[in-house]
Amino acid sequence: MTKAEYISRQVSIAVNMIEATVDLLDSGATIPFISRYRKEMTGGIDEVTIFDIENLSKKYDEIVARKQYVITTIEAAGALTDEMRAAIEASFDPTEIEDIFAPYKPRRRTRAQAAREKGLEPLADAVLSRQRNFSFASGVPAEILKNMTLDEARAGAADIIAERISDMPENRRATRNVIEKYGSVNVTIPLGKGEEAEKYQNYSKFSGKISRLSSHQTLAIMRGVNEGLLKMKIVVDDERLLNTIINRTLRRDANREVADFITEAVLDGYDRLLRPSIENEVLAAAKDKADDAAIRNFASNLRQMLLASPLGSKRILAIDPGFRTGCKVVCLDANGGLLHNDVIYPTAPKLDTKGAARKIANLVESYRIEAISLGNGTASRETERFLKSMTFPRPVEVFVVNEGGASVYSASKIARDEFPEYDVTVRGAVSIGRRLMDPLAELVKIEPKSIGVGQYQHDVNQKKLKESLDTTVEACVNAVGVDLNTASAQLLQYVAGIGASMAANIVDYRAANGDFSRREDILKVPRLGAKVFQQAAGFLRIPGGSNPLDNTAVHPESYHVVKAMAKDAGVDISELVKRPDLVKALDLNRYVTDKTGLPTLNDIVAELEKPGRDPRTRAKTFSFDESISTIDDLLPGMELPGIVNNITDFGAFVDLGVHESGLVHLSQICDKFIKHPSEALTLYQHVRVKVIEVDKRRKRISLSMKGIPQSDL
């Protein structure tokens, strides 16, 4: 099976398109570049699918390498047959390959190996081959009994048979099949752990089929087991499995002594070796499946967070709210530059509302503030009420901003380098202000998993998580585009083909030589060659540059096409960019070549109609219910406005303006059936919900959206 055929079976895409995609990836092309600028070659597959193809390509290579190692190892042991080689070479199922390899796999010293070293393998062979007429009284060679007793010889032979039973591919397949399809997990809280394990009360007497466990259930149970707060047992029909294995091993004409001996060896091999080994495999597979689902969910949430609506270049007053230590205030210019920092105390214990109001009013006037960005952490509601009670000397909108990860940024090297003379409180407030202006540009400075929009991010495979989230950030950055003359190194590093080191070079060159006037100017940056330029150019923007196309997603390799369009329209390129009517009137078929097809031409037209457009919508203000401050104010039946602040497999969490977010379970999101909350909701969506239940002791709020109109939001 070729690599493209293997991948095609997983993603259901034509082999020729996969071959083209793999060739592009192997040549060093980036996922965003392939997705945007090589649609004719790939059939227009999206970035997520290209990411999957890239991973499957690596997996194929790993399987091929593993098969070669297995064949070489078995061959070195002198056990490789033509049938075995053919089976390994034909298989691309890692589990099947490992089953074949099991008897020959290097392992720690076992009881069976110790028995072989004592010369007992021929005895085990004799028992298995001569089942009708074998007797231990006469069948054990005298030379063996010189060094051990008959009972020791019997025990050693049993150990060898037990291991063989455990290693037989057909036994492993049968056991795996039964546990995967019919096995259940029974979960309990250990004695004496009830109070400590309160967060796992939902699993105190849990039972469910392994095959039907959801991602969050699997991860929650495994976390609880790892913490020692849950006990898990796999329940399966052992008798059915054992009868199958015994019947496969024991001949009908076996005498009673041999039948009993082999049956005991099978029982031992099953209990001690086979079942635990397959249980571990099945649980590992369930964990991998749960990891993949959680990572997909995390990546989806992260994408929505990064592409959240920006307010744009406005003069911002940002507040990091607090009680005892006060609210940290910063004033930023339209480019996010820090102009001023201060502290106010509008909340308890000082409750200096007059002094705080006077100071805020002066700052708004002095720095011509256009909007206020308020973090949604501790004291946010109280501070928001204070701000909304004020009358400002100029029009000012108040936005409540998710401050997740701001503390991580404020303590980072990036923040220290940006603001070496300020402490973490000032840096955190700056981050809150900047993420209102442009969430994407600010959030790229924070490690994605620290932003906290997902479930069990610390329990999943960290390598897979990082790869997925990095790819998501890269996709978002390139979907929006980056201003080459203002972007930070942290933002530039996610532009296709650039990376951290080249981003630093670009920023250094820009600082030394001034703004870039054309895309081609980045070729002057040290060590930035034609390959990097090809990958990155289409995602870089130069507003007001010498070429109007440099502020669009039209790639420089297609500038000649736009030039031909302008000529046919009887205008220059600058005029064409300003005249959507002229663009729409063009016959695109005139510009189709062997390298430029209609997919690329349609993208060019879309860019010319709205040059330099930002795919994100503008940020909107939101108001919580003023009568609700804490969980104690909530009563069943209340209908309240809220903001979706996290989406998981089992439901969505909604911020109601109290410290605890409420859960809208999957079954309570809408009147029709949906498989996942993301089918009906997006992160930061403004919604109306009904309070179903309030558990004040456990601080849990149950919500519903069923039957509640959402159109007014």
N, C-alpha and C positions, 0 to 999 in steps of 0.2 A: 504494500500500500504506500503510495507516495504521500508526501507531507500534505499537499493540497487536498488529496482525497480524504486523508485523516481529518483535516480541519473542516472540510465540507460536510462531513457526517455530523459534526458537532454544531455548526452554525447555519446549516442549510443554505449555503450560498454557492453559486456556480464555481466549479473548479478553476476555470480560467481567470475569474475575478480574484480568487484567493491567490493564485499563482502571481498575478500582477501585484497584489498587495504585499505579499511576502517578499517579492523581488525589490519593491520600493523600500520596505523596512530594512532589508539586508543591505541596501545601498546607502543607508544612513538617513533616509527621509523620515521626518517626524510625523507623528499621528495627525496633528492639526493640519500640517501642510498637505498630507495625502488626502485627508477628508475634504479640504477646501479646494485644492488646486489640481487634483488628479482624478476627478470624478469620472472622466471618460474611461480611464483605465480600470477603476474599481467598481464601476456601476453605481457610484454615489453612496456607498455604504458609509454609515456615520462613525464618529470617533469611538463610541462604545464598542461597536463591532470590530473596528480595527484593533482596539486594545485587546479584545478577546482573541483575535487572530494572532496577534503578537505573542500572547501568552500560550496559545495552543501550539504555535510554532516552536516555542521553547520546550514545551512539554513533549512534543514529538521527538525533538533532539535528545531529550533526557531519556525517553523510552528506548530509542535506538541505542544509545550508549549503555543503558542498563542491560539490554538484551545481549549485547556483545560481551559484557562482563559476566553475565550468567553463563553464556555458552562457554567462554574461556575457562571459568572456574569449574564447571561440571566436566569439561574435557580434561582439565588437569587432574581431576580425581579419577579419570579413567572410566567414567560412567555415562558419557554422552553417546546416545544412539542416534541413528538417522531420524527416527520418528520424533525423538525429543527435540533435536535441532529444528526439524520442520515445524513442530508445534510452537517453539519459541519464536522462530523467525516470522511465522504467520500471525502471531498474536500482537495486538497493541493494547491489550488490557493489562495494566500493571499488576492487578491482583492475580490474574491467571498466570502471569510470568512468575510471580513470587511463589505461587503454589507449586509450580514445577520445580522451582529452585529450593524449596524448603528443606528437602533431605540433604542437600549439599551445601547449604549456607554455612559459612564459618560462624561458630557460636561459642559461647562460654562452655567450659567443661560440664557435661551433663552426666546423669547417672548411667544413661545408655552408653556414653563414650567410655566411662570407667569400666563398664561391663565388657565392652569390646576389647579394651586393653588387656583384660584378663582372659581373652580368648573365647568368649562366650557367644560370639556371633554365629558360629556353626551350629551351636545348640539351638539358638532361636530359629535358625533356618530349618533345622530338622523338625522342630515342633510344628512349624507352619506347613511344611511340605508333607510330613508323614502323620497326618492327623488321625488316620484310622488305626494305625498299629504302633504309634509311638508310646513309649512308657519311660518315665523318668528313672524308674528302678533299673532299667537295662540300657536306656538310650543315652545316658550321660557318659562320655569317654572317661576312662580311668585316669588319664593324665590330668584332666580338669579337677577331679576329686582329690588329687594329691595336694592341691593348693587351697581348697575350700570345701565346705560341707555341701551336701546335696541341696539344702535349703538356700544356701548362698548362690549356688548355681541356678536354681529355679528363679530366685529373685532377680539375678542379673539378666537372665534370658527374658523375664517378664518386662524389665526396664527397656530392653532393646525393642521388643514387640510393641510396647506402649508408645515409644517414640516413633516407630514406623507408622503405627496407626494414626498418630497425630500429624505426621508429615505427608500422608497420602493425599494427593490433590483432590481425589474424589470425595474423601472424607471432609476435607476442608471446605470444598464447595457446598456439600450437603449441609454442613453445620452452619456455614455463613448464610446460606439461603433461608434456612429455618429461622435463625436469629433475626435476620434483617426483615423478613416478611411477617413473622408471627411473634417475635420476642417483645416483651414488655418491660418497662422499668417501673419498679416499685420504690418510692422515695419516702423516707421518714426523717424526722428530726431526732438525733441521738438523745438518749436520756440525759437530763441535766443541762441541755442546751436550749431549752425552750425560750427563755428570756433573751439570750444572746442571739438566737436565730429568728427573732420576731419578723425580720424583713422577709423570711422565707416561709411564713405561715401558709401561704397559698400552696406550698409543696409539702406540708406536714404529713399528709396522707395521700400522696399523689400516686396515680398509676396510669400508665398510658403506653400504647404501642410505640416502639422506637420509630417505626416508619411514619408515624403520624405526628411526631413531636414537632412543634414549630421552632423556628430559629431561637426566639427569645426563651422558650422553655428549656431547650437544650443547653443554652449558655448559662441560664440561671441555675439549673440543676448542677452543672459541672462546676460553676463558681462555688456554689454551696458545699459541694463535696470537697473541693480543694481547700476551702476554709475550715473544714471539719464541722460544719454546721448542718450538713445533710448526709444521710446514708443512702446509697443507691444499690439496688440489686436487680440483676437482669433475670427475668422469669421466662422459661421456655419449656417446651415439651421434651425433656431429656429422654424419657423412655422411648419415644418415637425415634429420636435420633440414634440412640444406642442400639435399638433393634436393627436399624438400617446398617450401622457399622458392623455389628456382630454378624449379621447375616452375610455381609460382604466378605468377612474375614474367616468365618467358621464354616467348614464343609459339613454337609449333612451326615457323612459317614464317620465323623470324628468320634473317638471313644470318650467316655464320660470324663476321664482324667484330663485329657487334652481340652475338651470343651470347657470344663470349669476353669482350667488354667488360662486359656485364651480369653474367656469372658472376663475374668478378673483383670487381665492385662489391658483389655479394651476399656473397662471401667476406669482403671487407673489413668490410662493415656488420655481418656476423654476429660475426666475431672481435673487432672493435674496439668495437662499440656494443651490439648486441643481446644476445649471450651474457653479457658482463660485467654488463649491466643486469639481466637476468633472474636471473643467479646471485645478485646482491646481494639482489634481491627474495625469492628462495626461501630464502636464508640468513636474511634478516630475519624471514621468516614462521616458519622453524624455530626461531629464537631466541625469537620471541613465544610460540610454542607451548611451548617448554621453560620459559620464564619463568613462564607460567601454571601449569604443572604444579608447578614448584618452589615458587611462591608458595602454591598450594593445600596442598602438603605442609607448608610452613613454618607456615601458618595453623592447620592441623590439630594440629601439634605444640605450637604456642603455646597453643591452646585447652586441650589436655590439661595443659600445664604450669601455666596460670593456674588451672585447676580441680582442681589436685592436692589431695590430702587435707590439710586443716588439722588441727592439734592443738587449736586453740581457745585461749581465754584461760587461759594457764598461766604460771606464773613460770618463766622460761627462763634457763639459763646457756648462752651462745653462745660458740663457739670458732672463730676463724679460724686454722687450723693453719699452722705453719711450722717450719723447721729453725733456721737461723742466727739469725734475728731473734726466734725464740720464737713461742709461740701467744698471740694476742690474745684476752683473755677479757672478756666483759661479762655483767652480770646485769641482766635486764629484769623489770619487774613484769608483771602479767597483762594490762595494756593496751599493752605494748611500750615503756614508759618506761624510760629508762636509769637504773639505780640505782648501778652500780659498774663500773669497768673496771680491768684488770690484765694482767700478762704472766706466762706460765709457760714453763719450758724442759724439758719431759719427754722431748724427742728430742735426737739428736745435733745439734751437737757438745757441748753442755753436759751433756745427759742427767741433769738434776736431777729425777729421778722422785720422790724423797722430798719435796723442797721443793714440787714441783708438786702432789703428792697431798695434802699438808697444806693447801695454799692452796685447792684445789678443795673439799676436805671442809669447810673453814671457810665458804667462800662458799655451798655448798649448805645448810648449817645456818643461817647468818646471814640469808640471803635466802629461806629456805624454798623452795628450788628444786624444781620438779616434773619438769623434763625438761632434757636437754642437747641442744643443736643444734650439730652439728659440720660445718663446711664440708668438701666432698669434694675440695679442692685438694691442693697439695703437703703432704706429711707427714700426710695424713688417716688412712691406715691405721695408721701408727705411733701417732698420738695416740688413735685409737679403741682399739687394744690396751691402751694405758696406762689409758684410762678404764674399760674393761671388767675390768681387773685390780683396780680399786678396790672397796672396800666402803663404801657411802655411809651416812650416819647416818639417811637417810630414803629411801623408795622413789623411785628416779629412773630414767627410761628414757633411753637414748642413741639419738639419731637422726642419721643422716648425711644432710646436706641439700645439694642441688645449689646451688653458690654462683655459678653463671653470672650475670654481670652485676653482682655485688656490688661489684667494683672500679669499675665505671662509675657506679653509684649513689654510692659513697663520695666520688667526685671531683666530683659534680654540684652545681649550685646548690641543689637541693632538700635534699641532705644538709648542705651548708654552712649553709643557713638553719635546719635542724633542730638541728644540733650545731655551732654556730660555734666553740665553745671546744675541740673535739676534732679530732684529725687523721684522715686517711683510714683508718688501721688500725682505729680504734675504730668509725668509721661502718660500715666493712665488716662487722665482727663483729656490730654491731646488726642490719644487714640480714639476716645469716645466721640470727640468732635470730628475727627477726620473720617471716621467710618460713616458718618451721616453724609458728608460730602461725596465720598466715593468708597463704599464698603469694600470693593474688590481691591483697590490700591492699598488699603490699610490692612485688610485681613491676610494678604499674602505675606505679611511680616511675621505671622504667627504660625507655628507648626499646626497643620490642619487638624490633627486629632485633639489639640488643646482647645479648639473652639467649642467642642462639646455639643454637637448636634447629631445624636445617634443613640445607639444602645450597646453597652458592653464593649466599648472600643478598646478597653485594656485587656479584654479576655480573648479577643480574636487574634489570628495570626498577624503579628506586627509587620512582617515583611510584605505580606499581601496588602495589608491596610495602607501602608506607606505608598506602595506602588499605585494603588487605586486612587488614593487621595491626591498624590502628586499629579497623576494624569488628569484628574478632575480640575485641579487648580490650573494646570496648563491649558486645558480646554476652555475654561472660563476666560482666562486672560486673553487668549487668542480670538475668542468669539467676540469680545468687546473691542480689542485693539488697544494699542499703547501709544501714548504721545511720546515720541522719541526725545523731545526736548524737556520734558518735565518728569518723566517716570523715574522712580527710584530704582536702585540696583536690584532690590528685592522683587519688584514688579517685572523689570526687564529680564530677569533670569528665567522667567517662565515663558517668554516668547520663544516660539519654535526655533530650535537650533542654537539658541544663545547660551544658556547656562550661567552659573554664578560667576565664574571667572571672567567670561567675556562681558557680562553685564557690568562688572566692576571696571573693565577696560573702557567700555562705552561712557560710563559716568565720568571717569577720570579724563578722557579725551574731551568730553563736552565741557567740563570745568576749565580745562586749559585752553580750549579753542573756541568756545562759544557755541551757540545753537547750530544744529544741522539745518541746512536750507533745502537739501534734497535727500531722498533715501540713499542714493548712491554714495553720499558722503561718508556713510558708516564703513565703507570699504577702506577708508583711511585709518580706521581704528586698528592699532597693532594686533596682529594675529587673527583678524577677522577676514576670512577669505571668501571666495565665490560660493562655496557650498553653504556656509552659514548665511550669507546674503540671500541665496535662493530660498532657504527655509524660512527666514525671518521677515524678509522685506514686506510681504503682503500684510503682515500683522502690525507693522509700525506706521504711525500716523505723524504727519507734519502739517498741522493747521497753519494756513497762511504761507506755505512754502512756495517755491518758484514754480512747482508743477502741481496743479490742483488734484491730479490723480494720486499724489503722495498722501493725501488726506482721505483716501478711500481704501477699500479692501481689494481693489484691482491690483493684481500682481504686476510688477514691472515687465515680466515676460509677455504680458498681454497689452502693454501700452500701444504697441503698433496697431492692435485691433481697434482701440478707441480712436487712434489717430485716423484710421481709415473711415470709421463711423462719422467722425467730425467732418472729414472731407466730403463724404457723401451727403451730409446734412447741410453743407455749405457754410459751416461756422468753424471757429477754432475750438480747441478742447475746453478752454475756460467757459465759453458760451454754451457748449454742449452740456457741461455739468450743471449749468443753471437752467436748462430747458428740458424738463422731463417730457414735454410734448414732442420734442424732436426725437428723443430717444425711443419713445413708444412707437413712433412712426417708422422706425427702421425695420427692414426685412433681415432678420438675423441669419437666414440661410445663406445670404451673400458672403458671410464671414466664416462659414464652416470650412475647416481644413482637416488634414489628417491628424493634426495635433490639438486643434481647438474645436470642440464640439458644442452642441446646444447647451449642455449643463453649464459649461464655463461661460458661454455667451449670456445665458439667463442671469447668472451671478453678476456679470459685468453690468448688465442693464439695471439690475436691482440697486447696485452701488451708484450708478450714475443718476438714478432717480432720487436717491436720498444720500448724497455724499457725506461721509463722516458721521453717519448716524450711529447712535448708541442704542443697542437692542434693548436696553433696560428702560423701564418706565420711571417717571419722577416719583420721589418719596412723597407719601401722604401722611398727614397728621392723624392721630387717633385719640379718642377720649374714653377712658374707663368710666364705669358707673360711679358717680361721686359718693353714693351712699355706702359703697363697699370699700373697706380698708383692710380688714383682716379676715381670716377664715371664720372667726366668730360671727361675722356679719352675714354669712351665707346661710340660706335656708332652702330646703327642697322646694322646687317649683319656681324659683326665681329664674327669669330670663335676663341674661346679661351679655354685653359686648365683650369680646376677647380677641386675642391675637394668637394664632398658632405659632408656638415656639419650639416644637420638636415633633417629628413624625417617626413612629416606630412601626414594626410589623403588626403590632396588636392594637394600635390606635394612635391618636394625636393628643399632645399635651397643649393646653390652652392657658395663656396668661390672662387672668381676670383682674389683675391689679393688686392681688394679695401675694404674700410671699411664696405660697405653694401654687404650682400649676395644677389645673384640673385635667383629668383624663377623659377624653371622648373615646370610648372603646370602639373598635372596628364596627361592631354590630349597631352602634348608636350614631354613626356618622350621617347616614342618609337612609331614605326609605327603601331604596332598591339594594340588591345584594352587590357588594364589592369585595374583591379579594385582598385589596391593600388600601390603606388610607390615602396613598398618593393618587389614587384614581379620582378622588373627590376634593382633596385639599393640597395646598402648597404652604411652604414655610412662610411665616409672616402674613398669612392671609387674615383679613379682618372677618370675624365670624360672630354670630349670635348663638348662644348656647343656653340650655336649661339645666339647672342644678338638680341632679337626681338624688344624690346622697352625700353627706358630709361626715367623715370619720375624723373628729377633732383629735382623738387620742393618737391615731396613726398619721394624722395630717394628710388625709387622702380625700380628694374631691372627685366625685363621679359626675360626668356631664353627658348631655345628649344634644344632638342637633336635629333629631328626627322631627319632621313636621314644622320646623321653624324657618320662615322665609329668610333667605340670605341676600336677596337681590339689592337691598338698600345699602349693602356694605361693599 
